[in-house]
Amino acid sequence: MAPSDESRKFQKVRNFGIAAHIDAGKTTLTERILYYTGATYKIGEVHDGNTQMDYMPEERERGITITAAVTHCSWRKHHLHLIDTPGHVDFTIEVERSMRVLDGVILVIDAVKGVEPQTENVWRQAERYRVPRMVFVNKMDRPGADFERAVKTLETRLGARPMVVAVPVWTETRTGVLDLLDETWVTFSGERNAEVERRPIPGDLLETFELARERLVEGVADFDDDIAEKFLSGDPVDAASLRAVLRKETLANKLQPVLGGAALRDFGVQPVLDAIIDFLPNPLDVASVVGENPKTKEAVIIELDSRGHTVALAFKVQMIQGRRHVYLKLYRGRLTAGQAVWNATQGIMERIGRVYDVRADRRDNLDHASAGDIVIVAGLKRSTTGDTLCDPRHRVVLEPIRPYEPVMGLAVEPVKSSEEEKVLDALSKMVEEDPTLALVDDPDSGQRILRGMGELHLTVVLDRIRREFGVSVRTGRPRVVYRECLTSESEGEAIVDRTTDKGARYRARVVVRANPTDIEQPVHVLGDLASIEVQPPEARLTPNQVDWLKETVGQESQTGPIDGNPLVGCDVRIVAVELFGMESNEVALREAAARATRAALKNATANLLAPIMFLQVEVPSDMVGNVLGDLQARGGVILGMDTGALTARIDAECPMERLFGYANDLRSATQGRGTFTLQFARLDKI
């Protein structure tokens, strides 16, 4: 394919996602997008449990999105790759890994509630990966909806720079959208409002339109001198000029176009599709991906080119019909069935089995995938989330996907002892698929503990095990996943000098020092070892010896000295290594490093850290007193409260261990009318 042809192809592609707080209407908007683009012929509804994107039984039963679903459709002769992501904080890893491979994102917010806690989390994830955003203010049909107030929360809570390009109007006498760019009144009619009509602005809405357009032009003028000059002189500004500047600054993450509507009422969705084409990036608009040469550690620029050496990122593992499949974003080159690829993250060779197109729960065989595509592949036995796959002769490592640490655990065991092996296999596959799950053995009780992001997360996993693997699991009481941090510097020394029965001698001396470091939020289990210092200077280590030492110290440093909980905020260094020729082989070095690390940690003093959660509770205004009292009785700290005519929102922090069963207690205290969201805030000493 000639470069000009490939360039034109990429210009007609949009890789974007839809993200929001739970119940803001992401999946409802997605279903309308698929319908209006002709990708489906029937609109699925979340409340009916028949959506295209929420295809898992657990999703349809609960009416929530649990796993990110990928599909594609077409609009205005453009090819759209779309990812619908979960809104519940327990499944935030699905959003994180989706953000890592998206070119753009639509943020959906509730017109009544505005920006909510998970919206802020999603925003930070998009900021981290520098993903351009546009915003859809949904649910304009609800009582209490206020478009301007919702847009204002984008500024006050997110620090965003919203630019309203379409104003939704939903009254008893009129429904439609004021298009501020083309200066038209847009209405929707016909079956499922599929027909779009554009007319001159109605007289009674002219003042509203003129004020909104003036604000838009004034805002855009801050980014363009020509528009600023026209605005100051009172000259008209054409739609093409406004679109060009809006697109340029959206791609630079300096502003966010905003539209509004009511997806459930089939209102205002087609303008969103137009805005996707107008403002979100095509693959060529996105800055070139920067990788690293694993040997030289030099930066490698990866240009989007189907003819180049293959580079792809594995961003999700999923068990489909009991078989392992991996989602890939292809940044360069091509992928075909049978192709050998190098996993540069793990340093292993893998082979592609089959390549599939993605349409939610449907898979279609592909002859090949090209740069810019998002596909599923079968046959990768060990590649996992965040791994880089590349040409074996041209190796490169991409930025990995940020991990999240579990905050809650459940003791799990099979109902029938004969199903022990089946349960372990099912749990292992779930952990392999979900990086926020962990399966550990409790050395004190001998129980197997499944750790996750919250009660809902663990409940869904256990439901899937019952449904997909046909085994029943008995669980114990939920327990908090504590962490440990050092409070003093300590040192450990180990000397290995032993001879085997066959006469082989192993000798090595290693000294390890452990230091406490500042703990940041959110906290990772250990992080990278800060450095390795080798003393005395005459000691010379080969690259293999350095790797053995670092790997062993890293493994031994994962558990703290109090109860063996994950260790955080710790700087572990190898400060001395003494070698004894051929006797200081891999076995000797690893054994000495392991003993020295355990000794250093044993000699240290430490604190136990408990997860503190941020709560946002919404309750009827007349029930606030009881809810506040209950939160304070649980050790919660009230951070703020916003009381409206009908409902009140309470912001609070509370220890995770005091929140078990809170969902049932809140329902009882509010006659089923209270709701809450929960997310990790920080670790605190206990």
C-alpha positions in Angstrom: 0.0 0.0 0.0 1.4 3.4 -1.0 2.1 5.8 1.9 -0.6 8.2 0.7 -3.2 5.5 0.6 -2.2 4.3 4.1 -2.3 7.9 5.4 -5.8 8.4 4.0 -6.9 5.2 5.6 -5.7 6.3 9.1 -7.4 9.7 8.7 -10.7 7.8 8.4 -10.2 5.9 11.7 -11.2 6.9 15.3 -10.1 4.7 18.2 -12.1 6.0 21.2 -13.7 4.9 24.4 -16.7 5.9 26.5 -16.1 6.3 30.2 -18.0 7.7 33.2 -19.2 7.3 36.8 -21.5 4.3 37.3 -25.1 4.9 36.0 -24.2 8.0 34.0 -25.4 6.3 30.8 -22.2 5.1 29.1 -23.7 1.8 27.8 -27.0 3.5 26.9 -25.1 6.0 24.8 -23.0 3.2 23.2 -26.2 1.3 22.2 -27.5 4.4 20.4 -24.2 4.9 18.6 -24.3 1.3 17.3 -27.9 1.7 16.2 -27.6 5.1 14.4 -24.4 3.9 12.7 -26.2 0.8 11.4 -24.0 -1.6 13.4 -27.1 -3.0 15.1 -30.8 -3.0 14.1 -32.2 -3.1 17.6 -31.4 -0.9 20.5 -30.5 -2.8 23.7 -31.5 -1.4 27.0 -29.6 -1.8 30.3 -32.8 -2.2 32.3 -34.0 -4.9 30.0 -30.7 -6.8 30.1 -30.3 -7.1 26.3 -27.5 -4.7 25.4 -24.9 -5.6 22.9 -21.9 -4.4 24.9 -23.0 -5.8 28.4 -23.0 -9.3 27.1 -21.9 -11.2 30.2 -24.7 -12.7 32.3 -23.3 -10.9 35.4 -23.5 -7.6 33.6 -27.1 -8.1 32.4 -28.3 -9.3 35.8 -26.8 -6.3 37.7 -27.4 -3.7 35.0 -23.7 -2.6 35.1 -20.7 -2.8 32.9 -18.0 -5.1 34.4 -15.6 -5.7 31.5 -14.5 -3.3 28.8 -16.1 -4.4 25.5 -14.7 -3.5 22.1 -16.7 -3.1 18.8 -16.7 -1.0 15.7 -19.0 0.8 13.4 -19.0 3.5 10.7 -20.2 7.1 10.5 -19.6 9.7 7.7 -17.4 7.2 5.9 -15.1 6.9 9.0 -14.3 3.6 10.8 -14.9 3.8 14.5 -13.3 1.5 17.0 -15.3 1.9 20.3 -14.6 0.6 23.8 -17.4 0.8 26.4 -15.7 0.8 29.9 -17.1 0.1 33.4 -18.2 2.9 35.7 -17.9 1.1 39.0 -14.6 1.7 40.8 -14.2 -2.0 41.6 -13.5 -2.5 37.9 -11.2 0.5 37.3 -8.4 -1.7 35.9 -10.7 -2.1 32.8 -10.7 1.7 32.3 -7.0 1.9 33.0 -5.9 -0.5 30.4 -8.5 0.8 27.9 -7.1 4.4 28.3 -3.6 3.0 27.6 -4.6 2.1 24.0 -7.3 4.7 23.2 -6.7 7.7 21.0 -9.6 9.6 22.4 -12.4 9.4 24.9 -16.0 10.6 25.5 -16.6 11.4 29.1 -20.3 11.0 30.1 -21.7 13.0 33.0 -25.1 13.1 34.6 -27.0 16.4 34.0 -28.4 16.3 37.5 -25.3 15.2 39.4 -22.5 16.6 37.3 -19.0 15.3 37.9 -19.0 12.4 40.4 -16.1 10.5 42.2 -15.4 7.9 39.5 -15.6 10.7 36.9 -12.6 12.2 38.6 -10.8 8.9 38.6 -11.4 8.4 34.9 -10.2 12.0 34.2 -7.0 11.3 36.0 -6.5 8.1 34.0 -7.0 10.0 30.8 -4.6 12.7 32.0 -2.0 10.1 32.8 -2.0 8.7 29.2 -2.6 12.2 27.6 -5.8 11.1 26.0 -7.9 13.9 24.3 -11.4 14.2 25.7 -14.9 15.4 24.7 -17.9 15.5 27.1 -21.5 14.4 26.7 -23.9 15.7 29.4 -26.5 13.0 29.6 -30.0 12.6 31.2 -31.3 16.1 30.2 -34.8 14.6 30.5 -34.5 14.1 34.2 -36.1 16.4 36.8 -33.4 18.7 38.2 -31.2 18.5 35.1 -29.1 21.6 34.7 -26.8 21.7 31.7 -24.9 24.8 32.8 -24.4 23.6 36.3 -23.1 20.2 35.1 -20.7 21.9 32.7 -19.5 24.1 35.6 -18.5 21.0 37.7 -16.1 20.1 34.9 -14.2 23.3 35.7 -14.5 23.2 39.5 -13.9 19.5 40.1 -11.6 18.5 37.2 -9.9 21.7 36.3 -11.1 21.2 32.7 -11.6 23.8 30.0 -15.0 22.9 28.6 -16.1 24.4 25.3 -19.9 24.0 24.8 -20.5 23.4 21.0 -24.1 22.2 21.3 -26.7 23.2 23.8 -29.5 20.7 24.6 -33.0 22.1 25.0 -35.5 19.9 26.8 -38.7 21.6 27.9 -42.4 20.8 27.8 -42.8 22.7 24.5 -39.4 22.2 22.8 -36.8 19.5 22.4 -33.7 19.9 20.3 -30.1 21.0 20.2 -28.7 24.5 19.5 -25.7 23.8 17.2 -23.4 26.7 18.1 -20.9 26.0 15.2 -23.3 25.7 12.3 -25.8 28.1 13.9 -28.8 25.8 13.4 -31.6 24.3 15.4 -31.3 20.5 15.3 -34.4 18.3 16.0 -34.9 14.5 15.9 -37.9 12.6 14.6 -39.0 9.3 13.1 -38.5 5.9 14.5 -36.1 6.1 17.5 -35.4 9.7 16.5 -33.2 8.5 13.7 -34.1 11.4 11.4 -32.1 14.6 11.9 -33.5 18.0 10.7 -31.7 21.3 10.7 -33.6 24.6 10.7 -32.9 28.3 11.5 -32.8 29.1 15.2 -36.3 29.7 16.6 -37.0 33.3 17.7 -37.7 32.4 21.4 -34.3 30.6 21.6 -32.3 33.3 19.7 -31.1 35.1 22.9 -30.0 31.8 24.4 -28.2 30.9 21.3 -26.4 34.2 20.9 -25.2 34.2 24.4 -23.9 30.6 24.2 -22.1 31.2 20.8 -20.5 34.4 22.1 -19.1 32.4 25.0 -17.8 29.8 22.6 -16.1 32.3 20.3 -14.6 34.1 23.3 -13.3 30.9 24.7 -11.8 29.8 21.4 -10.3 33.2 20.9 -7.9 32.5 23.8 -6.2 30.0 21.5 -6.1 31.7 18.2 -5.1 35.3 17.3 -7.2 35.5 14.1 -10.3 34.5 15.9 -9.4 36.8 18.8 -9.1 39.8 16.4 -12.5 39.0 14.8 -14.1 38.6 18.2 -12.8 42.0 19.5 -13.8 43.8 16.3 -17.2 42.2 16.2 -16.7 40.4 12.9 -18.4 37.1 12.3 -16.4 33.9 12.8 -17.1 31.0 10.4 -17.8 27.4 11.6 -14.8 26.0 9.7 -12.3 28.2 11.6 -13.9 27.4 14.9 -13.8 23.7 14.2 -10.2 23.8 13.1 -9.1 25.5 16.4 -11.3 23.3 18.5 -9.8 20.2 17.0 -6.2 21.4 17.3 -6.6 22.3 20.9 -8.6 19.2 21.8 -5.8 17.1 20.4 -3.3 19.1 22.5 -5.5 18.5 25.6 -6.0 22.2 26.2 -9.8 22.1 26.0 -12.8 19.7 25.8 -15.8 20.1 23.4 -19.1 19.6 25.3 -22.5 18.5 24.0 -25.7 17.4 25.8 -28.7 15.2 25.4 -30.7 12.3 26.8 -29.4 8.9 25.4 -32.3 6.9 26.9 -34.7 9.2 25.0 -32.7 8.8 21.7 -32.1 12.6 21.9 -28.8 14.3 21.0 -26.7 11.3 20.0 -26.1 12.1 16.3 -24.3 15.4 17.1 -22.0 13.3 19.3 -21.2 11.1 16.4 -20.4 14.2 14.3 -18.2 15.5 17.1 -16.3 12.3 17.3 -15.2 12.8 13.6 -14.7 16.5 14.0 -12.7 16.6 17.3 -11.3 13.3 18.4 -7.9 12.2 16.9 -7.2 9.8 14.1 -4.2 7.5 14.7 -1.9 9.9 12.8 -2.9 12.8 15.1 -1.6 10.9 18.2 2.1 11.5 19.1 4.4 8.7 18.1 4.7 6.1 20.7 8.1 6.0 22.5 9.5 2.7 23.6 12.8 1.6 25.0 15.5 -0.7 23.6 15.7 -3.4 26.3 19.5 -3.8 25.9 20.8 -0.2 25.5 17.9 1.5 27.4 17.8 4.1 24.6 14.4 5.6 23.5 12.9 4.2 20.4 10.3 6.2 18.3 7.6 4.0 16.9 5.8 5.5 13.9 2.4 4.3 12.8 3.4 2.2 9.8 1.9 -1.1 8.6 5.2 -1.9 6.7 7.5 -1.5 9.7 8.7 -4.1 12.3 5.9 -5.4 14.4 5.2 -3.7 17.8 2.0 -4.4 19.8 0.8 -4.0 23.4 -1.2 -6.6 25.2 -3.7 -4.7 27.2 -6.2 -7.4 28.3 -6.4 -11.2 28.9 -9.8 -12.9 28.7 -10.9 -16.4 29.0 -13.4 -17.1 26.1 -15.1 -20.4 26.2 -12.4 -21.7 28.5 -9.6 -20.6 26.2 -7.0 -17.9 26.7 -7.3 -14.9 24.4 -5.3 -11.6 24.5 -6.4 -8.2 23.3 -3.7 -6.3 21.4 -3.3 -2.8 20.2 -1.0 -2.9 17.1 1.3 0.2 16.9 3.5 -0.9 14.0 3.7 -3.7 11.4 1.3 -6.5 10.8 0.1 -9.7 12.7 -0.8 -12.9 11.0 -1.7 -16.4 12.2 1.4 -18.5 12.9 3.7 -15.5 13.2 6.4 -15.7 15.9 6.7 -12.6 18.2 9.1 -11.7 20.9 7.6 -10.8 24.3 10.1 -8.1 25.2 8.7 -7.7 28.7 9.2 -11.3 29.8 12.0 -12.2 27.4 10.2 -15.1 25.8 9.2 -16.2 22.3 5.4 -16.6 21.6 3.5 -17.6 18.5 0.2 -16.1 17.3 -2.5 -18.8 16.8 -5.4 -16.9 15.3 -6.3 -13.2 14.8 -9.8 -12.1 15.4 -11.8 -9.0 14.7 -13.7 -7.8 17.8 -17.4 -7.1 18.1 -18.3 -7.3 21.8 -18.8 -11.0 22.4 -18.5 -11.9 18.7 -15.2 -12.9 17.0 -14.5 -13.1 13.3 -11.4 -14.6 11.8 -9.0 -12.1 10.1 -6.2 -12.9 7.6 -4.1 -10.2 9.3 -4.1 -7.1 11.5 -2.3 -3.9 10.6 -0.9 -0.9 12.5 -3.7 1.0 14.3 -5.9 -2.1 14.8 -7.3 -3.4 18.0 -7.7 -7.2 17.8 -8.0 -10.4 19.8 -5.4 -13.2 19.3 -5.3 -16.8 20.4 -2.3 -18.9 21.0 -0.3 -16.6 23.4 0.4 -18.9 26.3 2.2 -16.5 28.7 1.8 -12.9 27.5 -0.3 -10.9 29.9 -1.6 -7.3 30.5 1.1 -4.7 29.8 3.4 -6.9 27.9 5.1 -5.7 24.6 5.1 -8.0 21.6 7.6 -7.2 18.8 9.7 -8.5 16.0 12.3 -10.9 17.4 15.1 -9.1 15.4 14.0 -5.6 16.4 13.2 -5.6 20.1 11.5 -2.8 22.0 9.6 -2.4 25.3 6.6 -0.1 25.6 5.4 1.8 28.7 3.5 -0.8 30.8 0.0 -0.5 32.2 -0.1 0.8 35.8 -1.2 -1.9 38.3 -3.8 -1.5 41.1 -3.4 -3.2 44.4 -6.4 -5.2 46.0 -7.9 -3.8 49.3 -10.1 -6.7 50.3 -9.8 -10.5 50.7 -12.0 -13.5 51.0 -11.1 -17.0 52.3 -12.2 -19.4 49.5 -12.5 -23.2 49.4 -14.5 -25.7 47.3 -17.8 -26.8 48.6 -16.8 -30.4 47.6 -13.3 -31.5 48.5 -13.2 -33.5 45.2 -13.4 -30.2 43.3 -10.2 -28.7 44.9 -8.2 -28.9 41.7 -11.1 -27.5 39.5 -11.6 -24.5 41.9 -7.8 -23.8 41.9 -7.7 -23.9 38.1 -10.7 -21.6 37.9 -9.3 -19.1 40.4 -5.9 -19.1 38.6 -7.5 -18.3 35.3 -9.5 -15.4 36.9 -6.3 -14.0 38.4 -4.5 -14.4 35.1 -7.3 -12.4 33.4 -7.6 -9.7 36.0 -4.5 -7.9 37.3 -6.4 -6.5 40.3 -7.0 -10.0 41.6 -4.5 -12.0 43.7 -4.6 -15.5 45.1 -2.4 -16.0 48.2 -2.1 -18.6 50.9 -2.5 -17.4 54.6 0.5 -19.0 56.4 -1.3 -18.8 59.8 -4.7 -20.3 58.9 -3.7 -22.3 55.9 -6.6 -20.8 54.0 -6.5 -19.7 50.4 -7.3 -15.9 50.2 -8.7 -14.3 47.1 -8.0 -10.5 47.1 -9.8 -7.9 45.0 -10.9 -4.3 44.7 -14.1 -4.6 46.8 -17.2 -6.7 47.7 -18.8 -6.4 44.3 -15.6 -7.3 42.5 -15.1 -10.5 44.4 -18.8 -11.4 44.2 -18.7 -11.1 40.4 -15.6 -13.2 40.2 -17.1 -16.0 42.3 -20.4 -15.8 40.3 -18.3 -16.2 37.1 -16.5 -19.2 38.5 -19.8 -20.9 39.3 -21.3 -20.1 35.9 -18.3 -20.6 33.6 -16.5 -23.5 35.4 -19.4 -25.2 37.0 -17.9 -25.4 40.5 -19.2 -24.0 43.8 -17.0 -22.0 46.2 -17.5 -21.5 49.9 -16.3 -18.2 51.3 -15.3 -16.8 54.7 -15.8 -13.4 56.0 -14.3 -10.5 54.0 -11.0 -9.3 55.3 -9.0 -6.2 54.7 -5.7 -6.4 52.8 -3.3 -4.5 55.1 0.1 -3.2 54.1 3.3 -2.7 56.1 5.9 0.1 56.0 9.3 0.3 57.6 10.0 2.9 60.2 13.7 2.3 60.7 16.8 1.5 58.7 18.1 -2.0 59.1 20.8 -4.2 57.7 21.1 -7.9 57.1 24.2 -10.0 56.3 24.3 -13.6 55.0 27.3 -15.8 54.4 26.7 -19.0 52.4 29.4 -21.7 52.7 28.3 -25.2 52.2 29.3 -28.4 50.4 26.9 -30.8 48.9 27.1 -34.6 49.3 28.6 -34.7 45.8 31.4 -32.3 46.8 30.2 -29.2 45.1 30.9 -26.1 47.2 28.7 -22.9 47.3 30.2 -19.7 48.7 29.0 -16.1 48.7 28.5 -13.1 51.0 25.8 -10.5 50.6 24.8 -7.5 52.7 21.4 -5.9 52.2 20.2 -2.6 53.7 16.5 -1.6 53.9 15.4 2.0 54.4 11.9 3.5 54.9 10.8 6.0 52.2 7.9 8.4 51.8 4.6 6.7 50.9 2.6 8.2 48.1 -1.0 7.7 47.1 -2.0 5.3 45.7 0.6 2.9 46.9 2.2 0.0 44.9 3.3 -3.2 46.7 7.0 -2.6 46.4 7.9 -0.7 43.2 11.4 -0.9 41.7 14.4 -1.3 43.9 16.1 2.1 44.1 19.6 0.9 43.2 22.3 -1.6 43.7 25.6 -0.6 45.2 28.5 -3.1 45.1 31.2 -2.9 47.7 34.2 -3.3 47.9 35.0 -1.6 44.6 37.1 -4.6 43.4 34.0 -6.8 43.3 32.9 -7.2 39.7 29.5 -8.6 38.9 28.3 -9.9 35.5 24.9 -8.9 34.1 23.6 -12.3 35.0 24.8 -12.0 38.6 23.2 -8.6 39.0 19.9 -10.0 37.6 20.0 -13.0 40.1 20.5 -10.6 43.0 17.9 -8.1 42.0 15.3 -10.8 41.3 15.9 -12.6 44.6 15.9 -9.4 46.7 12.7 -8.2 44.9 10.9 -11.5 45.7 12.0 -11.6 49.3 11.1 -7.9 49.8 7.4 -8.3 49.0 6.3 -9.2 52.5 6.7 -7.1 55.7 8.1 -8.2 59.0 4.9 -7.9 61.1 2.4 -10.3 59.6 3.8 -10.9 56.1 1.6 -8.3 54.5 2.7 -6.6 51.2 5.5 -4.1 51.9 5.3 -0.5 50.7 7.5 2.5 50.9 10.7 0.6 51.1 14.1 1.2 49.5 16.1 -2.0 49.4 19.8 -2.0 48.4 22.5 -4.6 48.1 25.4 -2.8 49.6 28.0 -5.5 49.6 28.7 -8.6 47.6 31.7 -10.9 48.1 32.6 -13.5 45.5 34.6 -16.6 45.7 35.4 -17.5 42.1 33.4 -20.3 40.6 32.0 -21.2 43.9 29.9 -18.1 43.8 27.4 -19.5 41.3 23.7 -18.7 40.9 22.6 -21.0 43.7 25.1 -19.4 46.2 24.2 -15.8 45.2 20.5 -16.3 45.3 20.6 -18.1 48.7 22.8 -15.4 50.3 20.7 -12.6 48.9 17.5 -14.2 50.1 18.9 -14.7 53.6 20.3 -11.2 53.8 17.1 -9.6 52.8 15.0 -11.6 55.3 17.5 -10.7 58.0 17.3 -7.0 57.1 13.5 -6.9 57.2 13.4 -9.0 60.4 15.7 -6.4 62.1 13.6 -3.5 61.0 10.7 -1.8 62.9 7.5 -1.4 61.0 4.0 -0.1 61.0 0.8 -1.7 59.9 -1.2 0.3 57.3 -4.9 0.0 56.6 -6.8 1.2 53.5 -8.9 4.3 54.0 -11.8 4.6 51.5 -13.5 7.7 50.1 -17.3 7.4 50.2 -19.9 9.5 48.4 -23.4 8.7 49.7 -26.6 10.0 48.2 -29.7 9.8 50.3 -33.1 11.6 50.6 -32.6 14.9 52.4 -34.9 13.9 55.3 -32.7 10.8 56.1 -29.4 12.6 56.3 -29.2 12.5 60.1 -29.3 8.7 60.5 -26.8 8.2 57.7 -24.4 10.7 59.2 -24.7 9.1 62.6 -24.0 5.6 61.2 -20.9 6.8 59.3 -19.5 8.4 62.4 -20.1 5.3 64.4 -18.0 3.4 61.8 -15.1 5.7 62.4 -15.9 7.8 59.3 -14.8 11.4 58.9 -17.3 13.7 57.2 -15.5 15.8 54.5 -18.5 17.7 53.2 -22.2 17.7 52.4 -24.3 19.1 49.6 -28.0 19.3 50.4 -30.6 19.8 47.7 -34.4 20.0 47.8 -34.9 16.2 47.5 -31.5 14.6 48.0 -28.2 15.2 49.8 -24.7 14.0 49.0 -22.3 13.2 51.8 -18.5 13.0 51.2 -16.6 11.0 53.8 -13.6 8.9 54.5 -13.8 5.6 56.5 -11.6 2.6 57.2 -12.2 -0.3 54.8 -12.6 -2.7 57.7 -15.6 -0.8 59.0 -17.5 -0.8 55.7 -18.3 -4.5 55.3 -22.0 -4.9 54.8 -22.5 -1.2 54.4 -24.6 -1.6 51.3 -27.3 -3.6 53.2 -27.2 -1.3 56.2 -27.6 1.8 54.0 -30.6 0.2 52.2 -32.2 -0.6 55.5 -31.6 2.9 56.9 -33.0 4.7 53.8 -35.8 2.3 52.8 -33.8 1.3 49.8 -33.5 4.8 48.5 -29.8 5.5 49.4 -26.8 4.8 47.2 -23.1 5.1 47.6 -19.8 4.8 45.8 -16.5 3.7 47.2 -12.9 4.2 46.1 -9.4 3.9 47.7 -8.2 7.1 49.2 -5.0 6.3 51.1 -3.2 4.1 53.5 -3.1 5.0 57.2 -1.2 3.7 60.2 -3.1 1.7 62.8 
